[in-house]
Amino acid sequence: MGVAERKAKEKEELRSLILQGAKKLFVQKGIEQTTIRSIAEAIDYSVGTVYVYFKDKNAILHALHTQGFAELGGQFAVLFNVTDPMERLKAMGRVYIRFAHDNPDMYELMFSIKAPMEFLNAVNEEWKEGKAAFTVLQTTVQQCMEAGHFDGHRLEPMTFMIWSLVHGMCSLEIGQRTKSVNLQEADGIVEQAYDEFLKIIDKL
């Protein structure tokens, strides 16, 4: 490995270390209570070093946000070989739910916390990760329609409804709302509710 390659590798490793340290603190202390200084102290580097990689806390949140979508996108990618669009759509929902269950803190960062979106607005950039994820879902829904499903329904609202329904269930679970209402079977309710949803769309 040459000098340039080694330096690039070390730079990427330090950036990853900053993100790991920041994510841990965001979970433990909350976003408001986490500062650039506390992140630097957690990884045993100077404040200046952190600022070399990220201009502020929102930039760190955006980087973690992007990382989360890359991980979710990677899990979706294994479904691209499923030729039946309806089966692919059903599997996408299960992958989405499993990702939310396995990565609750990352999920909240991706979909609930305002800071990453505030960063994008501040630098006048589009939400590329969100658009890409929605496009994958919309393309699958469109293929379902072309295969004879969802007759009489409109593509964009239908896609948004499916995303919103699955997202809402995951958010309620992560926010510990499902165990605080009058559910007799709170454990596994998201998966059970998703199965009920699939029974409905099978009839469309």
Secondary structure, 3 states (H helix, E strand, C coil): CCHHHHHHHHHHHHHHHHHHHHHHHHHHHCCCCCCHHHHHHHHCCCHHHHHHHCCCHHHHHHHHHHHHHHHHHHHHHCCCCCCCHHHHHHHHHHHHHHHHHHCHHHHHHHHCCCHHHHHHHHCCCCCHHHHHHHHHHHHHHHHHHHCCCCCCCCHHHHHHHHHHHHHHHHHHHHCCCCCCCCCCCCCCHHHHHHHHHHHHHCCC
